[in-house]
Amino acid sequence: MTAYLPHTEQDIAAMLAAIGASSVDELFADVPAELMLKEPLKIGSMNEYELVRYFECAAAQNRTVEPGRMFLGAGAYNHYIPAAVKALVQRGEFLTCYTPYQAEVSQGTLQAIFEFQTHIGQLTGLPVANASMYDGATALAEALMLAVRHTGRRVVYLPVALHPHYAGVCRTFMRELDVELRTLPMVEGRTDFTGAGDEAAAVVIATPNFFGVLEEPSAAKALAEKAGALLVAVCNPTALAIVQPPGDFGADIAVGEAQPLGIPLQYGGPYAGYFACTEALIRKMPGRLVGKTVDARGREGYTLTLQTREQHIRREKATSNICTNQGLFALMVTMYLTFVGRQGLVEVAETCAARTHELAERLIGSTGCTLTFPDAPYFHEVAIRLPVPASEFLSRMREEHDIVAGLNLGRTYPGYEHDVLVCATEVMTPLNLDEYLRAARSVLADMPMD
């Protein structure tokens, strides 16, 4: 495995000694043995064309699913991306762009970041937004660290209906800061904010939550005020086109995943997170802030307004770091929102909601399925309770009909082994919904009911 690395045996030995490892193989000890390659690849001698063809044929063996046959969401969503975004982002000056340290010489980069901040501010209803984060989960962790620094308290309330991956990232970050995470329970799909009340640094509300349910913001705000905490809202940005933005219901910080806004699924990342807050928190907010100004001649220009918290200036005292996705993925988000426009995003959100509601209503009306949370409002994901185990239903939908029919909620939440989380975005046509329903009826009719 070291044949293609430009290191001598002496280099490798020195590096292993520095980290206390006895061999290169030891670095891969956590990889299960059955997944490890036991012998060299038997490729043989090939010219360039033959080698390309070999790997194309190998890649063709992977199973893929057409966009209209994938009803999986759970944090990453399949939306249509305008062709102009895909074309422009491939241009060399954009594709190779890196977050600059002497940013003022890159006025185009700064303008793009400024416009990204503007879009996020308009979506969230908050006055300040930074130049993106790594992803939604780390944006939330950064928000909690800000809350701890701001309040001096070391308790955070997290809803059980928060995305499990977000919760996991927060546990990792907060463990190193000795912050206690307290779980807010869920009742019929919505978070119960009434039982807690001790002083805290932050109260988190995720709306829509992991189950697709729209939460009640006023209850979360009441708890935050009672606990003297910052209210941190985790929101799907597409939903913000048609639901109350966090700035309007009193959130101090809004974070989330920007992937739905023009970033392809690409196997789960890389993505970009967004982060917005009130003006009172501006000096504690992580990341860069770009401002718009004029020079001595009155010419419009852009400049880094705040960057003193970053690692290239503050070193080990830094409270945040900058990241390359500001140079590409935030730009893709900016392009998407620019081309789609305000009304276009509203239409996308309304279509997503309409498709999901239609699918859910037809499912529960003809297949013996029910809504997991019948009284809870939802956006473009919905939990469906099946009369059969979810794992078996999903497996047969995939194997027999080539449809990814949703997410097995029992994988993460004990007691929900018969529930699937189904998502339908605007790329789902009425024909796609018909195909799902026909397949579901066929599979369920052939399975013994519990």
C-alpha positions as CSV (number, residue, x, y, z in Angstrom):
1,M,0.0,0.0,0.0
2,T,3.0,2.3,0.4
3,A,4.2,1.7,-3.2
4,Y,2.6,4.9,-4.5
5,L,3.6,7.2,-1.6
6,P,6.7,9.4,-1.9
7,H,8.1,8.3,1.5
8,T,11.2,6.3,2.1
9,E,11.3,3.4,4.6
10,Q,13.2,5.8,6.9
11,D,10.5,8.5,6.6
12,I,7.8,5.9,7.4
13,A,9.7,4.6,10.4
14,A,10.2,8.1,11.8
15,M,6.5,9.0,11.4
16,L,5.4,5.8,13.1
17,A,7.7,6.3,15.9
18,A,6.4,9.9,16.4
19,I,2.8,8.6,16.8
20,G,3.7,5.5,18.8
21,A,2.6,2.9,16.1
22,S,4.6,-0.1,15.3
23,S,3.4,-0.5,11.7
24,V,1.3,1.1,9.0
25,D,-1.2,-1.8,9.3
26,E,-1.8,-0.7,12.9
27,L,-3.4,2.5,11.6
28,F,-6.1,0.4,10.1
29,A,-6.8,-1.8,13.1
30,D,-10.4,-0.4,13.4
31,V,-11.3,-1.6,10.0
32,P,-13.1,-5.0,10.2
33,A,-10.9,-7.8,9.0
34,E,-13.5,-9.1,6.5
35,L,-13.4,-5.7,4.7
36,M,-9.6,-5.6,4.3
37,L,-8.1,-6.5,1.0
38,K,-6.0,-9.7,1.5
39,E,-4.0,-9.5,-1.7
40,P,-3.0,-7.0,-4.3
41,L,-5.5,-6.0,-7.0
42,K,-5.3,-8.3,-9.9
43,I,-5.4,-5.6,-12.6
44,G,-2.3,-6.7,-14.6
45,S,-0.6,-4.6,-17.2
46,M,-3.0,-2.1,-19.0
47,N,-2.6,1.0,-21.0
48,E,-4.6,4.1,-20.0
49,Y,-7.7,3.3,-22.1
50,E,-7.9,-0.2,-20.8
51,L,-7.5,0.9,-17.2
52,V,-10.3,3.5,-17.6
53,R,-12.6,0.9,-19.2
54,Y,-11.8,-1.6,-16.4
55,F,-12.9,0.8,-13.7
56,E,-15.9,2.0,-15.7
57,C,-17.1,-1.6,-15.9
58,A,-16.4,-2.1,-12.2
59,A,-18.3,1.1,-11.3
60,A,-21.3,0.0,-13.5
61,Q,-21.8,-2.9,-11.1
62,N,-22.9,-0.4,-8.4
63,R,-26.6,-0.2,-7.9
64,T,-28.0,3.3,-8.4
65,V,-31.5,4.6,-8.0
66,E,-33.3,7.1,-10.3
67,P,-34.1,10.4,-8.5
68,G,-37.9,9.7,-8.8
69,R,-37.5,6.3,-7.1
70,M,-35.6,7.5,-3.9
71,F,-37.9,8.5,-1.1
72,L,-35.1,8.9,1.4
73,G,-34.4,12.2,3.2
74,A,-33.4,12.2,6.9
75,G,-31.0,15.2,6.6
76,A,-29.9,15.0,2.9
77,Y,-32.4,15.9,0.2
78,N,-32.7,15.3,-3.5
79,H,-33.7,18.6,-5.1
80,Y,-33.5,19.8,-8.6
81,I,-30.4,22.0,-9.2
82,P,-30.7,24.4,-12.1
83,A,-28.4,23.7,-15.0
84,A,-26.8,27.1,-14.7
85,V,-25.5,26.3,-11.2
86,K,-23.8,23.1,-12.5
87,A,-22.3,24.9,-15.5
88,L,-21.0,27.9,-13.6
89,V,-19.5,26.1,-10.7
90,Q,-17.4,24.0,-13.1
91,R,-15.6,27.1,-14.3
92,G,-11.9,27.1,-13.2
93,E,-12.1,30.3,-11.3
94,F,-14.8,28.9,-9.1
95,L,-13.9,25.3,-8.9
96,T,-10.4,25.9,-7.7
97,C,-11.2,28.8,-5.4
98,Y,-9.8,28.6,-1.9
99,T,-10.7,30.6,1.1
100,P,-8.1,33.4,1.0
101,Y,-6.2,34.7,4.0
102,Q,-5.6,38.1,2.3
103,A,-9.2,38.2,1.3
104,E,-9.5,41.8,0.1
105,V,-7.5,41.0,-3.1
106,S,-10.3,38.5,-4.0
107,Q,-13.3,40.8,-4.3
108,G,-15.3,38.3,-6.3
109,T,-15.0,35.7,-3.4
110,L,-15.9,38.3,-0.9
111,Q,-19.0,39.4,-2.9
112,A,-20.2,35.8,-3.2
113,I,-19.8,35.3,0.6
114,F,-21.6,38.6,1.3
115,E,-24.5,37.5,-0.9
116,F,-24.6,34.1,0.8
117,Q,-24.8,35.9,4.2
118,T,-27.6,38.1,2.8
119,H,-29.6,35.1,1.6
120,I,-29.2,33.3,4.9
121,G,-30.2,36.4,6.8
122,Q,-33.4,36.8,4.7
123,L,-34.3,33.1,5.1
124,T,-33.8,33.0,8.9
125,G,-35.1,36.4,9.8
126,L,-31.9,37.1,11.7
127,P,-29.7,40.2,11.1
128,V,-26.2,38.5,11.0
129,A,-25.0,35.4,9.2
130,N,-21.5,34.1,8.7
131,A,-19.7,32.7,5.7
132,S,-20.9,29.1,6.2
133,M,-19.7,26.2,8.4
134,Y,-18.6,22.7,7.6
135,D,-22.1,21.2,7.8
136,G,-25.3,21.5,9.8
137,A,-24.2,19.3,12.7
138,T,-21.0,21.2,13.4
139,A,-22.9,24.5,13.0
140,L,-25.1,23.3,15.9
141,A,-22.1,22.3,18.0
142,E,-20.6,25.8,17.3
143,A,-23.8,27.4,18.4
144,L,-23.8,25.5,21.7
145,M,-20.2,26.4,22.3
146,L,-21.1,30.1,21.7
147,A,-24.0,29.7,24.2
148,V,-21.7,28.3,26.8
149,R,-19.2,31.1,26.4
150,H,-21.9,33.7,26.4
151,T,-23.9,32.6,29.4
152,G,-21.1,30.9,31.5
153,R,-23.5,28.0,32.1
154,R,-22.7,24.3,31.3
155,V,-26.2,22.8,30.7
156,V,-27.8,22.4,27.3
157,Y,-31.3,21.0,26.5
158,L,-31.4,18.8,23.4
159,P,-34.7,17.4,22.0
160,V,-34.9,13.6,21.5
161,A,-36.4,14.4,18.1
162,L,-33.2,16.2,17.0
163,H,-31.4,14.4,14.1
164,P,-29.3,11.6,15.8
165,H,-26.2,12.6,13.9
166,Y,-26.5,16.2,15.1
167,A,-26.9,14.9,18.6
168,G,-23.9,12.7,18.3
169,V,-21.7,15.5,17.0
170,C,-22.8,17.7,19.9
171,R,-22.1,15.0,22.4
172,T,-18.5,14.8,21.1
173,F,-17.9,18.5,21.3
174,M,-19.6,19.1,24.6
175,R,-17.8,16.1,26.3
176,E,-14.5,17.9,25.8
177,L,-16.0,21.1,27.4
178,D,-17.6,19.3,30.3
179,V,-21.0,20.4,29.3
180,E,-24.1,18.4,30.4
181,L,-26.6,17.6,27.7
182,R,-30.1,17.0,29.0
183,T,-32.7,15.4,26.8
184,L,-36.1,16.8,26.2
185,P,-38.7,14.1,25.6
186,M,-41.1,13.7,22.7
187,V,-44.9,13.4,22.9
188,E,-46.7,12.4,19.8
189,G,-43.9,13.6,17.5
190,R,-43.4,17.0,19.1
191,T,-40.9,18.0,21.8
192,D,-42.2,18.5,25.3
193,F,-40.6,21.7,26.5
194,T,-42.6,22.0,29.7
195,G,-40.9,19.7,32.1
196,A,-37.5,21.4,32.3
197,G,-36.4,24.7,33.8
198,D,-33.0,24.7,35.4
199,E,-30.7,27.4,34.3
200,A,-29.0,26.5,31.1
201,A,-26.8,27.8,28.3
202,A,-29.0,26.8,25.4
203,V,-32.4,25.3,24.5
204,V,-32.4,23.6,21.1
205,I,-35.5,23.3,18.9
206,A,-35.4,21.4,15.6
207,T,-38.2,22.3,13.3
208,P,-39.0,20.3,11.2
209,N,-37.5,17.7,13.6
210,F,-36.0,14.4,12.6
211,F,-39.5,12.9,12.2
212,G,-40.5,15.7,9.8
213,V,-42.8,17.3,12.3
214,L,-43.1,21.0,12.7
215,E,-42.5,22.0,16.4
216,E,-44.3,24.6,18.5
217,P,-41.7,27.5,18.8
218,S,-43.5,29.4,21.5
219,A,-43.1,26.5,23.9
220,A,-39.3,26.4,23.2
221,K,-39.0,30.2,23.6
222,A,-40.8,30.0,27.0
223,L,-38.4,27.3,28.2
224,A,-35.4,29.4,27.0
225,E,-36.6,32.4,28.9
226,K,-37.3,30.4,32.0
227,A,-33.8,28.8,31.9
228,G,-32.1,32.1,31.0
229,A,-30.8,30.3,27.9
230,L,-30.2,31.2,24.3
231,L,-32.8,29.6,22.0
232,V,-31.0,27.8,19.1
233,A,-33.2,26.7,16.2
234,V,-32.2,24.0,13.7
235,C,-34.1,24.4,10.5
236,N,-34.4,23.0,7.0
237,P,-33.7,26.0,4.8
238,T,-36.2,24.9,2.2
239,A,-39.0,24.9,4.8
240,L,-38.1,28.4,5.8
241,A,-39.6,29.6,2.5
242,I,-43.1,28.9,3.8
243,V,-42.9,28.5,7.6
244,Q,-42.2,31.0,10.3
245,P,-38.5,31.9,10.3
246,P,-36.6,31.5,13.6
247,G,-35.9,35.2,13.9
248,D,-39.6,35.8,14.0
249,F,-40.3,33.4,16.9
250,G,-37.5,34.7,19.0
251,A,-34.5,32.4,18.3
252,D,-31.1,33.8,19.2
253,I,-29.3,31.6,16.8
254,A,-30.4,29.6,13.7
255,V,-28.3,26.9,12.2
256,G,-28.8,24.1,9.7
257,E,-27.7,22.2,6.7
258,A,-27.5,24.2,3.4
259,Q,-27.3,21.1,1.2
260,P,-30.9,21.4,0.1
261,L,-30.0,24.7,-1.6
262,G,-28.2,23.6,-4.7
263,I,-25.6,21.1,-3.3
264,P,-25.8,17.6,-4.8
265,L,-26.2,14.6,-2.5
266,Q,-22.7,13.2,-3.4
267,Y,-22.7,10.3,-1.0
268,G,-23.4,12.4,2.1
269,G,-20.9,15.2,1.7
270,P,-19.1,17.5,1.7
271,Y,-21.8,20.0,2.4
272,A,-22.1,23.5,4.0
273,G,-23.7,24.6,7.2
274,Y,-25.4,27.9,7.8
275,F,-25.2,30.0,11.0
276,A,-27.2,33.2,11.8
277,C,-27.7,35.1,15.0
278,T,-28.8,38.3,16.7
279,E,-26.6,41.4,16.7
280,A,-25.9,40.9,20.4
281,L,-23.9,37.8,19.7
282,I,-22.0,39.1,16.7
283,R,-18.6,39.2,18.4
284,K,-19.0,35.7,19.7
285,M,-20.2,34.1,16.5
286,P,-17.7,31.7,14.8
287,G,-16.5,32.1,11.3
288,R,-16.0,35.0,9.0
289,L,-18.2,38.0,8.4
290,V,-17.9,39.9,5.1
291,G,-19.1,43.5,4.9
292,K,-19.9,45.9,2.1
293,T,-18.3,49.4,2.0
294,V,-16.9,52.0,-0.3
295,D,-13.2,53.0,-0.8
296,A,-11.7,56.5,-0.7
297,R,-12.9,57.1,-4.2
298,G,-16.4,56.1,-3.5
299,R,-16.1,52.7,-5.3
300,E,-18.1,49.8,-3.9
301,G,-16.0,47.1,-2.3
302,Y,-16.1,44.2,0.1
303,T,-14.0,43.5,3.2
304,L,-13.6,41.0,6.0
305,T,-15.5,42.8,8.9
306,L,-14.6,40.3,11.6
307,Q,-12.0,37.5,11.4
308,T,-10.1,38.0,14.7
309,R,-11.4,34.7,16.1
310,E,-9.8,32.6,13.5
311,Q,-6.9,30.2,13.9
312,H,-4.4,32.0,11.6
313,I,-4.6,35.0,13.9
314,R,-5.5,33.7,17.3
315,R,-3.7,30.4,17.1
316,E,-4.7,28.1,20.0
317,K,-7.0,30.9,21.4
318,A,-9.2,30.8,18.3
319,T,-12.9,30.2,18.8
320,S,-13.5,29.1,15.2
321,N,-11.8,28.2,12.0
322,I,-12.4,29.0,8.3
323,C,-13.0,26.3,5.8
324,T,-12.7,25.8,2.1
325,N,-16.4,25.2,1.5
326,Q,-16.8,29.0,1.8
327,G,-15.1,29.1,-1.6
328,L,-17.3,26.6,-3.4
329,F,-20.3,25.1,-1.6
330,A,-21.5,28.4,-0.2
331,L,-21.1,29.8,-3.7
332,M,-23.3,27.0,-5.0
333,V,-26.0,27.9,-2.5
334,T,-25.7,31.6,-3.5
335,M,-26.1,30.6,-7.2
336,Y,-29.1,28.4,-6.5
337,L,-31.0,30.9,-4.4
338,T,-30.2,33.6,-7.0
339,F,-31.5,31.6,-9.9
340,V,-34.5,30.1,-8.1
341,G,-35.5,33.4,-6.5
342,R,-37.8,34.1,-3.6
343,Q,-41.0,32.9,-5.3
344,G,-39.2,30.0,-6.9
345,L,-38.1,28.7,-3.5
346,V,-41.7,29.1,-2.2
347,E,-42.9,27.0,-5.1
348,V,-40.2,24.4,-4.4
349,A,-41.3,24.2,-0.7
350,E,-45.0,24.1,-1.5
351,T,-44.5,21.3,-4.0
352,C,-42.4,19.3,-1.6
353,A,-45.1,19.6,1.1
354,A,-47.9,18.8,-1.4
355,R,-46.1,15.7,-2.8
356,T,-45.4,14.3,0.7
357,H,-48.9,14.9,2.0
358,E,-50.4,13.3,-1.1
359,L,-48.3,10.2,-0.7
360,A,-49.0,9.9,3.0
361,E,-52.8,10.3,2.5
362,R,-52.9,7.7,-0.3
363,L,-50.7,5.3,1.7
364,I,-52.9,5.4,4.8
365,G,-56.0,5.2,2.8
366,S,-55.3,2.0,0.9
367,T,-52.5,-0.1,2.4
368,G,-53.3,-0.6,6.1
369,C,-50.7,1.9,7.1
370,T,-51.2,4.7,9.5
371,L,-49.5,8.0,10.4
372,T,-47.1,7.4,13.3
373,F,-48.1,10.8,14.7
374,P,-51.6,11.5,13.3
375,D,-52.1,14.9,14.9
376,A,-48.6,16.3,14.2
377,P,-48.1,18.8,11.3
378,Y,-45.3,17.9,8.9
379,F,-43.4,19.5,6.0
380,H,-41.8,17.2,3.4
381,E,-41.1,14.1,5.5
382,V,-43.5,12.0,7.4
383,A,-43.3,8.9,9.7
384,I,-45.5,6.1,8.5
385,R,-46.4,3.1,10.7
386,L,-46.5,-0.2,8.7
387,P,-48.4,-3.4,9.6
388,V,-45.1,-5.3,9.0
389,P,-41.5,-4.8,10.1
390,A,-40.0,-1.8,8.4
391,S,-36.7,-3.6,7.6
392,E,-38.5,-6.3,5.6
393,F,-40.7,-3.8,3.8
394,L,-37.8,-1.6,2.8
395,S,-35.7,-4.6,1.7
396,R,-38.5,-5.9,-0.6
397,M,-39.3,-2.5,-2.0
398,R,-35.6,-2.2,-3.0
399,E,-35.0,-5.7,-4.2
400,E,-38.3,-6.2,-6.1
401,H,-39.2,-2.7,-7.3
402,D,-35.9,-0.8,-7.2
403,I,-37.4,1.8,-4.9
404,V,-35.7,3.2,-1.8
405,A,-38.9,3.6,0.2
406,G,-37.7,5.5,3.2
407,L,-35.7,5.2,6.4
408,N,-36.2,2.5,9.0
409,L,-36.7,4.5,12.2
410,G,-36.2,1.5,14.3
411,R,-32.5,1.6,13.5
412,T,-32.2,4.7,15.7
413,Y,-35.3,4.8,17.9
414,P,-36.2,1.6,19.8
415,G,-39.9,0.9,19.6
416,Y,-40.2,2.2,16.1
417,E,-39.3,-1.0,14.3
418,H,-42.6,-0.8,12.2
419,D,-42.1,2.9,11.2
420,V,-40.5,4.4,8.1
421,L,-39.6,8.0,7.5
422,V,-40.7,8.9,3.9
423,C,-39.6,12.0,2.0
424,A,-40.9,13.4,-1.3
425,T,-39.4,16.5,-2.8
426,E,-40.3,18.5,-5.9
427,V,-38.4,16.0,-8.2
428,M,-41.1,13.4,-7.4
429,T,-43.7,13.4,-10.1
430,P,-47.3,12.1,-9.8
431,L,-46.1,9.1,-11.8
432,N,-43.4,8.4,-9.2
433,L,-46.0,8.5,-6.4
434,D,-48.2,6.1,-8.3
435,E,-45.2,3.7,-8.7
436,Y,-44.5,3.9,-5.0
437,L,-48.1,3.1,-4.1
438,R,-48.4,0.2,-6.5
439,A,-45.2,-1.3,-5.2
440,A,-46.2,-0.8,-1.6
441,R,-49.5,-2.4,-2.1
442,S,-47.9,-5.4,-3.8
443,V,-45.3,-5.9,-1.1
444,L,-47.7,-5.5,1.8
445,A,-50.3,-7.8,0.2
446,D,-47.6,-10.5,0.1
447,M,-46.4,-10.1,3.7
448,P,-48.0,-11.6,6.8
449,M,-49.4,-8.8,9.0
450,D,-48.2,-8.5,12.6
